[in-house]
Amino acid sequence: MVSFFGLIAIFAPFLSPYEPDAININEALLSPSRAHLLGTDQLGRDLLSRLIYGARISLFVGIIAVGLATLIGILLGSLAGYYGGMVDSIIMRFTDIMLCFPTFFLILAVIAILEPSIINIMVIIGLTNWMGVARLIRAEILSLKEREFILAEKTIGASDFRIIIVHLIPNALGPVLVSATLGVAGAILLESGLSFLGIGVQPPTPSWGNILTEGKATLGYAWWLTVFPGLTILLSVLGYNMLGEGLRDRLK
């Protein structure tokens, strides 16, 4: 499922039967048919085409946001685990403080101040979701730094930077990879929720969340505008969750 949605996002221009923003009022709110496999919306835009292009936005936001969160978490967790002492205390107390804030409402507050845009959404999600990665990498490095190969590196005079980058982080990435995979699913849901509330990716740029929002006004008689975007979000999130669980089992 992850590969399926990834390929759809990559080859969207070739797979989309229509332009996602092509308006045709004469074909507004058509039910699924051979001409429009998933129907059309209030402006006569083909729903399948919008979902295909929406995959680009939703997956891009999810992957980039989680990538940013993972980088921040690896950096802070590595420093805390390797140096310990005061460095560890400061970083972990800051992590605990960040964990006290409800992430969704923190994001709402920040977006209320900043202009809603794709870049802002990615950065904000990344800056508010690194704490779990930091804890994971810290725990792994606390265990690894006492191993013989690390002691041997210190004996031959290797720098802290080399030990952390070359030896500790690569050997601690297993749990982080699992966390990042599961995090993509969470970021897709978060972006969809923000777009559904109207403060995420802004129309006319299609994302799964704002497509779902556009369908709520016609839920009683144009069910396809809600059902198909909802199923798309469900299947993509399920795919990433299953991939994360599979990686967790393989990397035990």
Protein Blocks (a to p, Z undefined) as FASTA:
>chain_A
ZZmmmmmmmmmmmmpmbdfklccfklgoiacdfklmnopafkopafklmmmmmmmmmmmm
mmmmmmmmmmmmmmmmmmmmmngmmllmmmmmmmmmmmmpcfklmmmmmmmmmccdfklm
mmmmmmmmmmmmmmmmmmmmmmmmmpmklmmmmmnopafklmmmmmmmmmmmmmmmmmmm
mmmmmmmmmmmmmmmnopaccdfbdcfklmmmmmmmmmmmmmmlmmmmmmmmmmmmmmmm
mmmmmmmmmmZZ
